[in-house]
Amino acid sequence: MPVKNTENHTFKGKFGVEKSGGNGIIKEENKKPITPITDKAIERVPKVDIDGYSEEQRVEIQKQHKEFLKFSKEQNDNKEVAFAFREDLTDKQIFLGSDDKLDFGTTLGGMGRDLTVLHNHPRNSSYSLNDLIIFANKNVRTITIVKNNGAVEYSTKADDFDSNRFALECNRLYKKIVVKETDEEKDRFVKTLLNKSKAGVIWSGRK
């Protein structure tokens, strides 16, 4: 499903702080062929040192990253899968998607605050516009991507994350970059925002 309500180049209702966040959909925009998940890719999934998590939690996240890649391979034909956890990395909710999108519906809104959402990108792409919308959800603390080749990215909110400032950055930058509503523009918007945000966003790919 395409991103809706982006008329007038604004994210009001998506990044606006009055909302719990987004349309509940994450989508991989890249249209390359799906990368089949191999046992070697699962084995080489790294432990990532996500800010704000204990070493024990980081090890558990690595374990869960490997588990859902295996789950995707064996039960969802290498397509999108997400595991969502409460603040203490308990109460795992499993979501199955297609080759390029995954719909959470309204489930995240009922799981509490400071959620950790782990999911894969079958075509090994980075964050999409819809990933960013889920990240902006006030209930979500961290969203990770494990690519089908075993590489990992993460975006998390620092303790001083400012949702008002983030919404303002999103709206201003989107209006500046996304003119023709192309996937290329949207991808450039996401990468630029994650790199330059001063709202307390920590992205593993930041230069």
N, CA and C atoms as a LAMMPS dump frame, in Angstrom:
ITEM: TIMESTEP
0
ITEM: NUMBER OF ATOMS
621
ITEM: BOX BOUNDS ff ff ff
-5.0000000000000000e+02 5.0000000000000000e+02
-5.0000000000000000e+02 5.0000000000000000e+02
-5.0000000000000000e+02 5.0000000000000000e+02
ITEM: ATOMS id mol type element x y z
1 1 1 N 0.845 -1.191 0
2 1 2 C 0 0 0
3 1 3 C 0.876 1.236 0
4 2 1 N 0.614 2.207 -0.878
5 2 2 C 1.433 3.418 -0.894
6 2 3 C 1.153 4.288 0.308
7 3 1 N 2.083 5.166 0.604
8 3 2 C 1.887 6.121 1.68
9 3 3 C 0.772 7.075 1.307
10 4 1 N -0.137 7.304 2.207
11 4 2 C -1.273 8.179 1.932
12 4 3 C -1.108 9.528 2.619
13 5 1 N -1.967 10.458 2.239
14 5 2 C -2.071 11.755 2.901
15 5 3 C -0.775 12.543 2.898
16 6 1 N -0.076 12.54 1.768
17 6 2 C 1.142 13.338 1.657
18 6 3 C 0.921 14.527 0.741
19 7 1 N -0.332 14.87 0.489
20 7 2 C -0.623 16.042 -0.31
21 7 3 C -0.041 17.284 0.348
22 8 1 N 0.298 18.265 -0.474
23 8 2 C 0.87 19.524 0.015
24 8 3 C 2.213 19.303 0.714
25 9 1 N 2.826 18.13 0.481
26 9 2 C 4.168 17.845 0.99
27 9 3 C 4.269 18.037 2.501
28 10 1 N 3.287 17.526 3.224
29 10 2 C 3.318 17.64 4.675
30 10 3 C 3.04 16.29 5.312
31 11 1 N 3.561 16.065 6.494
32 11 2 C 3.328 14.824 7.208
33 11 3 C 2.364 15.028 8.369
34 12 1 N 1.576 16.059 8.34
35 12 2 C 0.603 16.251 9.406
36 12 3 C -0.277 15.005 9.489
37 13 1 N -0.402 14.46 10.668
38 13 2 C -1.154 13.23 10.827
39 13 3 C -0.266 11.996 10.749
40 14 1 N 0.999 12.155 10.368
41 14 2 C 1.937 11.047 10.363
42 14 3 C 3.045 11.303 11.375
43 15 1 N 3.688 12.462 11.253
44 15 2 C 4.737 12.81 12.19
45 15 3 C 4.244 13.785 13.255
46 16 1 N 3.012 14.275 13.111
47 16 2 C 2.482 15.204 14.085
48 16 3 C 2.41 14.568 15.457
49 17 1 N 2.791 15.308 16.479
50 17 2 C 2.9 14.723 17.818
51 17 3 C 1.548 14.408 18.429
52 18 1 N 0.461 14.919 17.834
53 18 2 C -0.84 14.636 18.399
54 18 3 C -1.306 13.232 18.069
55 19 1 N -0.607 12.583 17.128
56 19 2 C -0.998 11.232 16.723
57 19 3 C -0.097 10.196 17.389
58 20 1 N -0.612 8.961 17.487
59 20 2 C 0.217 7.884 18.005
60 20 3 C 1.169 7.387 16.95
61 21 1 N 0.951 7.777 15.684
62 21 2 C 1.961 7.562 14.669
63 21 3 C 1.576 6.662 13.531
64 22 1 N 1.433 7.237 12.353
65 22 2 C 1.468 6.501 11.114
66 22 3 C 0.27 5.642 10.802
67 23 1 N 0.384 4.914 9.696
68 23 2 C -0.689 4.059 9.244
69 23 3 C -0.426 2.601 9.557
70 24 1 N 0.583 2.327 10.356
71 24 2 C 0.846 0.965 10.788
72 24 3 C 1.483 0.081 9.749
73 25 1 N 2.021 0.683 8.671
74 25 2 C 2.585 -0.098 7.591
75 25 3 C 4.054 0.24 7.424
76 26 1 N 4.891 -0.788 7.269
77 26 2 C 6.265 -0.554 6.854
78 26 3 C 6.444 -1.192 5.496
79 27 1 N 7.194 -0.51 4.633
80 27 2 C 7.299 -0.934 3.243
81 27 3 C 8.712 -0.736 2.741
82 28 1 N 9.231 -1.748 2.044
83 28 2 C 10.54 -1.644 1.416
84 28 3 C 10.327 -1.162 -0.012
85 29 1 N 10.88 0.026 -0.337
86 29 2 C 10.631 0.63 -1.638
87 29 3 C 11.46 -0.007 -2.75
88 30 1 N 12.62 -0.539 -2.408
89 30 2 C 13.527 -1.11 -3.398
90 30 3 C 12.868 -2.29 -4.114
91 31 1 N 12.922 -2.303 -5.443
92 31 2 C 12.238 -3.338 -6.212
93 31 3 C 13.196 -4.372 -6.823
94 32 1 N 14.385 -4.514 -6.292
95 32 2 C 15.287 -5.547 -6.742
96 32 3 C 14.73 -6.919 -6.336
97 33 1 N 15.267 -7.996 -6.9
98 33 2 C 14.804 -9.327 -6.503
99 33 3 C 15.055 -9.594 -5.02
100 34 1 N 14.223 -10.399 -4.427
101 34 2 C 14.397 -10.801 -3.032
102 34 3 C 15.678 -11.616 -2.883
103 35 1 N 16.398 -11.361 -1.799
104 35 2 C 17.581 -12.151 -1.48
105 35 3 C 17.16 -13.342 -0.622
106 36 1 N 17.359 -14.557 -1.109
107 36 2 C 17.029 -15.726 -0.278
108 36 3 C 17.89 -15.73 0.983
109 37 1 N 17.291 -16.01 2.123
110 37 2 C 18.011 -16.061 3.39
111 37 3 C 18.75 -17.385 3.491
112 38 1 N 20.023 -17.324 3.779
113 38 2 C 20.838 -18.533 3.926
114 38 3 C 21.214 -18.741 5.39
115 39 1 N 21.633 -19.951 5.707
116 39 2 C 22.097 -20.236 7.065
117 39 3 C 23.319 -19.381 7.401
118 40 1 N 24.175 -19.139 6.405
119 40 2 C 25.357 -18.315 6.631
120 40 3 C 24.971 -16.878 6.966
121 41 1 N 23.942 -16.355 6.285
122 41 2 C 23.483 -14.994 6.575
123 41 3 C 22.961 -14.906 8.008
124 42 1 N 22.246 -15.919 8.436
125 42 2 C 21.72 -15.938 9.803
126 42 3 C 22.867 -15.993 10.814
127 43 1 N 23.86 -16.816 10.536
128 43 2 C 24.997 -16.963 11.449
129 43 3 C 25.778 -15.665 11.612
130 44 1 N 25.885 -14.876 10.544
131 44 2 C 26.722 -13.687 10.627
132 44 3 C 25.976 -12.42 11.068
133 45 1 N 24.715 -12.544 11.464
134 45 2 C 23.997 -11.377 11.999
135 45 3 C 24.753 -10.859 13.219
136 46 1 N 25.194 -9.612 13.197
137 46 2 C 26.027 -9.112 14.295
138 46 3 C 25.227 -8.65 15.507
139 47 1 N 25.9 -8.563 16.614
140 47 2 C 25.339 -7.88 17.789
141 47 3 C 25.594 -6.392 17.61
142 48 1 N 24.554 -5.595 17.733
143 48 2 C 24.711 -4.151 17.584
144 48 3 C 24.547 -3.469 18.933
145 49 1 N 25.387 -2.492 19.193
146 49 2 C 25.4 -1.817 20.495
147 49 3 C 24.441 -0.635 20.474
148 50 1 N 23.163 -0.947 20.573
149 50 2 C 22.127 0.087 20.512
150 50 3 C 22.129 0.893 21.802
151 51 1 N 22.199 2.209 21.671
152 51 2 C 22.218 3.102 22.826
153 51 3 C 20.984 2.877 23.699
154 52 1 N 21.205 2.855 25.006
155 52 2 C 20.114 2.736 25.951
156 52 3 C 19.742 1.317 26.327
157 53 1 N 20.399 0.335 25.712
158 53 2 C 20.129 -1.068 26.024
159 53 3 C 21.318 -1.674 26.766
160 54 1 N 21.038 -2.564 27.691
161 54 2 C 22.106 -3.237 28.42
162 54 3 C 22.792 -4.25 27.507
163 55 1 N 23.955 -4.722 27.914
164 55 2 C 24.653 -5.733 27.12
165 55 3 C 23.809 -6.999 27
166 56 1 N 23.138 -7.352 28.07
167 56 2 C 22.271 -8.528 28.04
168 56 3 C 21.148 -8.344 27.018
169 57 1 N 20.581 -7.155 26.963
170 57 2 C 19.512 -6.876 26.009
171 57 3 C 20.037 -6.87 24.575
172 58 1 N 21.24 -6.359 24.377
173 58 2 C 21.83 -6.353 23.035
174 58 3 C 22.063 -7.764 22.531
175 59 1 N 22.495 -8.642 23.409
176 59 2 C 22.688 -10.045 23.044
177 59 3 C 21.341 -10.688 22.707
178 60 1 N 20.321 -10.35 23.483
179 60 2 C 18.989 -10.902 23.227
180 60 3 C 18.445 -10.403 21.887
181 61 1 N 18.693 -9.135 21.567
182 61 2 C 18.245 -8.593 20.282
183 61 3 C 18.94 -9.32 19.13
184 62 1 N 20.227 -9.577 19.27
185 62 2 C 20.944 -10.348 18.245
186 62 3 C 20.299 -11.731 18.067
187 63 1 N 19.985 -12.369 19.176
188 63 2 C 19.34 -13.687 19.132
189 63 3 C 18.003 -13.618 18.407
190 64 1 N 17.221 -12.582 18.719
191 64 2 C 15.911 -12.432 18.093
192 64 3 C 16.04 -12.08 16.608
193 65 1 N 17.05 -11.286 16.249
194 65 2 C 17.306 -10.992 14.834
195 65 3 C 17.527 -12.284 14.055
196 66 1 N 18.316 -13.177 14.614
197 66 2 C 18.589 -14.446 13.948
198 66 3 C 17.328 -15.313 13.885
199 67 1 N 16.551 -15.281 14.96
200 67 2 C 15.346 -16.101 15.01
201 67 3 C 14.333 -15.663 13.969
202 68 1 N 14.163 -14.339 13.774
203 68 2 C 13.133 -13.969 12.822
204 68 3 C 13.599 -14.09 11.38
205 69 1 N 14.919 -14.03 11.135
206 69 2 C 15.39 -14.359 9.788
207 69 3 C 15.101 -15.829 9.482
208 70 1 N 15.359 -16.69 10.457
209 70 2 C 15.055 -18.105 10.284
210 70 3 C 13.559 -18.313 10.095
211 71 1 N 12.765 -17.565 10.861
212 71 2 C 11.309 -17.643 10.762
213 71 3 C 10.856 -17.217 9.363
214 72 1 N 11.445 -16.135 8.868
215 72 2 C 11.101 -15.652 7.52
216 72 3 C 11.45 -16.698 6.469
217 73 1 N 12.622 -17.267 6.6
218 73 2 C 13.086 -18.271 5.64
219 73 3 C 12.179 -19.494 5.626
220 74 1 N 11.826 -19.985 6.801
221 74 2 C 11.118 -21.253 6.906
222 74 3 C 9.597 -21.126 6.83
223 75 1 N 9.069 -19.95 7.232
224 75 2 C 7.613 -19.845 7.333
225 75 3 C 6.996 -18.713 6.526
226 76 1 N 7.821 -17.84 5.912
227 76 2 C 7.221 -16.749 5.14
228 76 3 C 7.945 -16.506 3.816
229 77 1 N 8.607 -17.536 3.301
230 77 2 C 9.192 -17.496 1.955
231 77 3 C 10.16 -16.32 1.773
232 78 1 N 10.96 -16.047 2.802
233 78 2 C 11.976 -14.977 2.771
234 78 3 C 11.382 -13.563 2.725
235 79 1 N 10.108 -13.451 3.018
236 79 2 C 9.439 -12.146 2.957
237 79 3 C 9.497 -11.455 4.329
238 80 1 N 8.834 -10.311 4.417
239 80 2 C 8.964 -9.498 5.631
240 80 3 C 8.319 -10.156 6.85
241 81 1 N 9.048 -10.067 7.95
242 81 2 C 8.583 -10.515 9.252
243 81 3 C 8.999 -9.469 10.274
244 82 1 N 8.183 -9.249 11.278
245 82 2 C 8.562 -8.337 12.366
246 82 3 C 8.27 -8.994 13.705
247 83 1 N 9.162 -8.736 14.65
248 83 2 C 8.938 -9.077 16.05
249 83 3 C 8.86 -7.753 16.798
250 84 1 N 7.799 -7.552 17.552
251 84 2 C 7.658 -6.341 18.373
252 84 3 C 7.644 -6.742 19.843
253 85 1 N 8.391 -5.98 20.652
254 85 2 C 8.552 -6.29 22.077
255 85 3 C 8.204 -5.085 22.933
256 86 1 N 7.725 -5.397 24.125
257 86 2 C 7.529 -4.342 25.117
258 86 3 C 8.881 -3.829 25.612
259 87 1 N 8.847 -2.846 26.479
260 87 2 C 10.055 -2.157 26.961
261 87 3 C 11.117 -3.117 27.476
262 88 1 N 10.706 -4.168 28.154
263 88 2 C 11.664 -5.099 28.754
264 88 3 C 11.968 -6.285 27.833
265 89 1 N 11.663 -6.137 26.543
266 89 2 C 11.902 -7.176 25.535
267 89 3 C 11.137 -8.467 25.834
268 90 1 N 9.91 -8.291 26.322
269 90 2 C 9.024 -9.427 26.56
270 90 3 C 7.765 -9.244 25.72
271 91 1 N 6.86 -10.205 25.85
272 91 2 C 5.57 -10.162 25.159
273 91 3 C 5.763 -9.977 23.654
274 92 1 N 6.464 -10.906 23.044
275 92 2 C 6.757 -10.813 21.605
276 92 3 C 5.496 -10.982 20.778
277 93 1 N 5.29 -10.047 19.875
278 93 2 C 4.21 -10.128 18.902
279 93 3 C 4.834 -10.347 17.528
280 94 1 N 4.325 -11.306 16.774
281 94 2 C 4.881 -11.647 15.473
282 94 3 C 3.944 -11.166 14.373
283 95 1 N 4.538 -10.536 13.352
284 95 2 C 3.773 -10.017 12.225
285 95 3 C 4.379 -10.553 10.928
286 96 1 N 3.536 -11.016 10.028
287 96 2 C 3.979 -11.518 8.736
288 96 3 C 3.563 -10.546 7.643
289 97 1 N 4.48 -10.294 6.695
290 97 2 C 4.193 -9.39 5.604
291 97 3 C 4.444 -10.041 4.258
292 98 1 N 4.364 -9.217 3.219
293 98 2 C 4.618 -9.669 1.858
294 98 3 C 6.086 -9.418 1.52
295 99 1 N 6.405 -9.414 0.237
296 99 2 C 7.8 -9.203 -0.151
297 99 3 C 8.243 -7.767 0.027
298 100 1 N 7.281 -6.815 0.161
299 100 2 C 7.689 -5.411 0.263
300 100 3 C 6.931 -4.602 1.301
301 101 1 N 6.019 -5.21 2.052
302 101 2 C 5.313 -4.432 3.071
303 101 3 C 4.822 -5.313 4.205
304 102 1 N 4.569 -4.652 5.331
305 102 2 C 4.094 -5.337 6.524
306 102 3 C 3.167 -4.385 7.263
307 103 1 N 2.002 -4.868 7.611
308 103 2 C 0.981 -4.025 8.228
309 103 3 C 0.793 -4.421 9.692
310 104 1 N 1.072 -3.464 10.608
311 104 2 C 0.874 -3.708 12.04
312 104 3 C -0.56 -3.438 12.468
313 105 1 N -1.332 -2.791 11.604
314 105 2 C -2.663 -2.383 12.009
315 105 3 C -2.581 -1.412 13.176
316 106 1 N -3.362 -1.648 14.217
317 106 2 C -3.333 -0.786 15.408
318 106 3 C -2.675 -1.49 16.597
319 107 1 N -2.015 -2.622 16.337
320 107 2 C -1.467 -3.447 17.423
321 107 3 C -0.439 -2.707 18.264
322 108 1 N 0.461 -1.961 17.623
323 108 2 C 1.523 -1.289 18.371
324 108 3 C 0.96 -0.312 19.393
325 109 1 N -0.145 0.322 19.051
326 109 2 C -0.744 1.286 19.967
327 109 3 C -1.239 0.666 21.254
328 110 1 N -1.478 -0.642 21.241
329 110 2 C -1.982 -1.309 22.434
330 110 3 C -0.941 -2.072 23.216
331 111 1 N 0.327 -1.96 22.804
332 111 2 C 1.384 -2.724 23.467
333 111 3 C 2.13 -1.93 24.536
334 112 1 N 1.806 -0.661 24.699
335 112 2 C 2.507 0.151 25.688
336 112 3 C 3.538 1.053 25.041
337 113 1 N 4.44 1.604 25.87
338 113 2 C 5.44 2.548 25.39
339 113 3 C 6.808 1.895 25.282
340 114 1 N 7.73 2.639 24.643
341 114 2 C 9.126 2.203 24.503
342 114 3 C 9.251 0.829 23.845
343 115 1 N 8.494 0.62 22.778
344 115 2 C 8.535 -0.653 22.073
345 115 3 C 9.806 -0.778 21.233
346 116 1 N 10.259 -2.011 21.082
347 116 2 C 11.373 -2.327 20.192
348 116 3 C 10.82 -3.168 19.056
349 117 1 N 10.972 -2.675 17.828
350 117 2 C 10.425 -3.353 16.647
351 117 3 C 11.581 -3.825 15.775
352 118 1 N 11.657 -5.128 15.55
353 118 2 C 12.689 -5.724 14.714
354 118 3 C 12.027 -6.249 13.447
355 119 1 N 12.597 -5.96 12.263
356 119 2 C 12.023 -6.506 11.037
357 119 3 C 13.089 -6.642 9.967
358 120 1 N 12.791 -7.407 8.935
359 120 2 C 13.755 -7.618 7.86
360 120 3 C 13.341 -6.893 6.584
361 121 1 N 14.333 -6.624 5.738
362 121 2 C 14.104 -6.099 4.4
363 121 3 C 14.597 -7.137 3.402
364 122 1 N 13.69 -7.783 2.681
365 122 2 C 14.059 -8.87 1.775
366 122 3 C 15.021 -8.466 0.66
367 123 1 N 15.049 -7.172 0.304
368 123 2 C 15.923 -6.715 -0.781
369 123 3 C 17.14 -5.948 -0.262
370 124 1 N 17.384 -6.039 1.04
371 124 2 C 18.597 -5.478 1.652
372 124 3 C 18.672 -3.954 1.598
373 125 1 N 17.547 -3.298 1.519
374 125 2 C 17.547 -1.831 1.478
375 125 3 C 17.618 -1.252 2.887
376 126 1 N 17.829 0.065 2.948
377 126 2 C 17.869 0.781 4.214
378 126 3 C 16.451 1.218 4.596
379 127 1 N 16.347 2.201 5.472
380 127 2 C 15.044 2.648 5.964
381 127 3 C 14.202 3.259 4.855
382 128 1 N 12.927 2.936 4.876
383 128 2 C 11.966 3.492 3.931
384 128 3 C 11.152 4.58 4.627
385 129 1 N 10.361 5.277 3.841
386 129 2 C 9.481 6.303 4.392
387 129 3 C 8.531 5.699 5.422
388 130 1 N 7.981 4.528 5.121
389 130 2 C 7.043 3.917 6.05
390 130 3 C 7.711 3.457 7.338
391 131 1 N 8.98 3.015 7.243
392 131 2 C 9.733 2.701 8.462
393 131 3 C 9.838 3.933 9.349
394 132 1 N 10.091 5.069 8.704
395 132 2 C 10.245 6.318 9.445
396 132 3 C 8.943 6.708 10.136
397 133 1 N 7.828 6.451 9.469
398 133 2 C 6.523 6.761 10.056
399 133 3 C 6.277 5.896 11.294
400 134 1 N 6.657 4.609 11.222
401 134 2 C 6.534 3.746 12.396
402 134 3 C 7.46 4.231 13.507
403 135 1 N 8.674 4.642 13.14
404 135 2 C 9.629 5.147 14.126
405 135 3 C 9.078 6.378 14.845
406 136 1 N 8.323 7.198 14.112
407 136 2 C 7.753 8.411 14.709
408 136 3 C 6.611 8.111 15.679
409 137 1 N 6.094 6.88 15.65
410 137 2 C 5.039 6.485 16.569
411 137 3 C 5.501 6.737 18.008
412 138 1 N 4.683 7.407 18.78
413 138 2 C 5.08 7.772 20.147
414 138 3 C 5.319 6.558 21.03
415 139 1 N 4.788 5.391 20.628
416 139 2 C 4.979 4.175 21.422
417 139 3 C 6.264 3.437 21.081
418 140 1 N 6.899 3.792 19.97
419 140 2 C 8.074 3.061 19.498
420 140 3 C 9.356 3.762 19.921
421 141 1 N 10.252 3.001 20.493
422 141 2 C 11.561 3.521 20.906
423 141 3 C 12.625 3.231 19.845
424 142 1 N 12.609 2.001 19.337
425 142 2 C 13.659 1.552 18.42
426 142 3 C 13.05 0.721 17.311
427 143 1 N 13.549 0.906 16.091
428 143 2 C 13.18 0.039 14.986
429 143 3 C 14.452 -0.401 14.284
430 144 1 N 14.637 -1.706 14.176
431 144 2 C 15.831 -2.243 13.53
432 144 3 C 15.46 -2.888 12.202
433 145 1 N 16.455 -2.944 11.32
434 145 2 C 16.317 -3.663 10.058
435 145 3 C 17.406 -4.726 10.01
436 146 1 N 17.003 -5.955 9.811
437 146 2 C 17.964 -6.993 9.471
438 146 3 C 17.723 -7.326 8.005
439 147 1 N 18.724 -7.098 7.191
440 147 2 C 18.583 -7.375 5.772
441 147 3 C 18.73 -8.876 5.546
442 148 1 N 18.146 -9.362 4.48
443 148 2 C 18.195 -10.798 4.233
444 148 3 C 19.609 -11.329 4.043
445 149 1 N 20.569 -10.411 3.812
446 149 2 C 21.965 -10.84 3.701
447 149 3 C 22.681 -10.872 5.052
448 150 1 N 21.95 -10.539 6.138
449 150 2 C 22.508 -10.616 7.481
450 150 3 C 23.002 -9.296 8.058
451 151 1 N 23.036 -8.242 7.256
452 151 2 C 23.457 -6.926 7.757
453 151 3 C 22.347 -6.304 8.605
454 152 1 N 22.751 -5.422 9.536
455 152 2 C 21.795 -4.827 10.471
456 152 3 C 21.939 -3.313 10.506
457 153 1 N 20.812 -2.625 10.571
458 153 2 C 20.772 -1.188 10.852
459 153 3 C 19.799 -0.967 12.007
460 154 1 N 19.987 0.137 12.729
461 154 2 C 19.004 0.475 13.76
462 154 3 C 18.823 1.982 13.85
463 155 1 N 17.642 2.369 14.256
464 155 2 C 17.34 3.753 14.615
465 155 3 C 16.653 3.719 15.973
466 156 1 N 17.13 4.564 16.88
467 156 2 C 16.551 4.589 18.214
468 156 3 C 16.449 6.023 18.698
469 157 1 N 15.581 6.238 19.664
470 157 2 C 15.373 7.567 20.217
471 157 3 C 16.226 7.736 21.474
472 158 1 N 17.019 8.794 21.497
473 158 2 C 17.828 9.103 22.674
474 158 3 C 16.916 9.538 23.82
475 159 1 N 17.484 9.589 25.017
476 159 2 C 16.698 10.005 26.185
477 159 3 C 16.134 11.404 26.027
478 160 1 N 16.852 12.246 25.261
479 160 2 C 16.389 13.625 25.076
480 160 3 C 15.644 13.809 23.75
481 161 1 N 15.118 12.721 23.191
482 161 2 C 14.377 12.815 21.939
483 161 3 C 13.241 13.812 22.063
484 162 1 N 13.142 14.711 21.082
485 162 2 C 12.137 15.779 21.077
486 162 3 C 11.171 15.519 19.919
487 163 1 N 9.99 15.005 20.231
488 163 2 C 9.034 14.638 19.187
489 163 3 C 8.539 15.856 18.41
490 164 1 N 8.4 17.001 19.092
491 164 2 C 7.964 18.211 18.402
492 164 3 C 8.999 18.66 17.376
493 165 1 N 10.253 18.643 17.774
494 165 2 C 11.316 19.05 16.866
495 165 3 C 11.424 18.064 15.705
496 166 1 N 11.282 16.772 15.99
497 166 2 C 11.365 15.767 14.937
498 166 3 C 10.258 15.965 13.905
499 167 1 N 9.04 16.218 14.376
500 167 2 C 7.927 16.458 13.459
501 167 3 C 8.194 17.682 12.585
502 168 1 N 8.753 18.729 13.186
503 168 2 C 9.062 19.942 12.429
504 168 3 C 10.14 19.674 11.383
505 169 1 N 11.178 18.937 11.779
506 169 2 C 12.238 18.585 10.828
507 169 3 C 11.673 17.776 9.663
508 170 1 N 10.823 16.816 9.987
509 170 2 C 10.238 15.965 8.946
510 170 3 C 9.445 16.788 7.945
511 171 1 N 8.576 17.63 8.449
512 171 2 C 7.724 18.411 7.563
513 171 3 C 8.526 19.363 6.691
514 172 1 N 9.494 20.037 7.276
515 172 2 C 10.296 20.991 6.514
516 172 3 C 11.144 20.294 5.45
517 173 1 N 11.789 19.197 5.834
518 173 2 C 12.679 18.511 4.905
519 173 3 C 11.894 17.81 3.802
520 174 1 N 10.756 17.245 4.153
521 174 2 C 9.93 16.588 3.148
522 174 3 C 9.487 17.587 2.079
523 175 1 N 9.059 18.74 2.527
524 175 2 C 8.618 19.776 1.583
525 175 3 C 9.757 20.21 0.669
526 176 1 N 10.972 20.215 1.208
527 176 2 C 12.139 20.644 0.44
528 176 3 C 12.595 19.605 -0.571
529 177 1 N 12.543 18.322 -0.19
530 177 2 C 13.12 17.262 -1.024
531 177 3 C 12.1 16.561 -1.917
532 178 1 N 10.932 16.26 -1.359
533 178 2 C 9.958 15.454 -2.1
534 178 3 C 9.026 16.368 -2.887
535 179 1 N 9.337 16.496 -4.162
536 179 2 C 8.578 17.391 -5.042
537 179 3 C 7.665 16.604 -5.978
538 180 1 N 8.201 15.522 -6.53
539 180 2 C 7.451 14.739 -7.514
540 180 3 C 6.899 13.442 -6.923
541 181 1 N 7.079 13.24 -5.642
542 181 2 C 6.576 12.056 -4.936
543 181 3 C 7.185 10.755 -5.467
544 182 1 N 8.411 10.801 -5.954
545 182 2 C 9.056 9.592 -6.444
546 182 3 C 9.686 8.818 -5.293
547 183 1 N 9.898 7.514 -5.49
548 183 2 C 10.549 6.7 -4.468
549 183 3 C 11.967 7.191 -4.219
550 184 1 N 12.649 7.639 -5.263
551 184 2 C 14.018 8.14 -5.116
552 184 3 C 14.053 9.36 -4.205
553 185 1 N 13.108 10.275 -4.38
554 185 2 C 13.041 11.463 -3.519
555 185 3 C 12.75 11.062 -2.076
556 186 1 N 11.831 10.135 -1.887
557 186 2 C 11.461 9.723 -0.536
558 186 3 C 12.623 9.028 0.173
559 187 1 N 13.363 8.205 -0.572
560 187 2 C 14.534 7.552 0.013
561 187 3 C 15.589 8.587 0.411
562 188 1 N 15.775 9.602 -0.445
563 188 2 C 16.759 10.652 -0.142
564 188 3 C 16.307 11.464 1.07
565 189 1 N 15.018 11.703 1.179
566 189 2 C 14.474 12.41 2.337
567 189 3 C 14.77 11.649 3.634
568 190 1 N 14.503 10.339 3.627
569 190 2 C 14.705 9.52 4.823
570 190 3 C 16.17 9.524 5.232
571 191 1 N 17.059 9.298 4.27
572 191 2 C 18.491 9.241 4.576
573 191 3 C 18.99 10.583 5.084
574 192 1 N 18.55 11.662 4.452
575 192 2 C 18.978 12.997 4.874
576 192 3 C 18.478 13.316 6.273
577 193 1 N 17.228 12.97 6.544
578 193 2 C 16.659 13.244 7.869
579 193 3 C 17.399 12.475 8.952
580 194 1 N 17.627 11.187 8.738
581 194 2 C 18.307 10.384 9.746
582 194 3 C 19.738 10.867 9.982
583 195 1 N 20.363 11.38 8.929
584 195 2 C 21.726 11.883 9.057
585 195 3 C 21.798 13.222 9.774
586 196 1 N 20.812 14.078 9.549
587 196 2 C 20.915 15.465 10.003
588 196 3 C 20.006 15.832 11.169
589 197 1 N 19.11 14.942 11.554
590 197 2 C 18.177 15.287 12.626
591 197 3 C 18.912 15.674 13.908
592 198 1 N 18.428 16.725 14.539
593 198 2 C 18.955 17.174 15.825
594 198 3 C 17.906 17.004 16.931
595 199 1 N 16.973 16.087 16.674
596 199 2 C 15.876 15.89 17.62
597 199 3 C 16.134 14.751 18.598
598 200 1 N 17.331 14.147 18.536
599 200 2 C 17.644 13.038 19.428
600 200 3 C 17.44 11.691 18.77
601 201 1 N 17.704 11.636 17.461
602 201 2 C 17.62 10.374 16.713
603 201 3 C 19.03 9.786 16.583
604 202 1 N 19.164 8.525 16.942
605 202 2 C 20.44 7.82 16.796
606 202 3 C 20.276 6.771 15.712
607 203 1 N 20.996 6.941 14.616
608 203 2 C 20.922 6.009 13.491
609 203 3 C 22.307 5.392 13.274
610 204 1 N 22.34 4.084 13.156
611 204 2 C 23.623 3.392 13.021
612 204 3 C 24.356 3.76 11.738
613 205 1 N 23.646 4.257 10.742
614 205 2 C 24.275 4.612 9.481
615 205 3 C 24.702 6.064 9.396
616 206 1 N 24.544 6.796 10.479
617 206 2 C 24.874 8.232 10.442
618 206 3 C 26.355 8.445 10.214
619 207 1 N 26.661 9.383 9.338
620 207 2 C 28.063 9.673 9.004
621 207 3 C 28.576 10.857 9.812
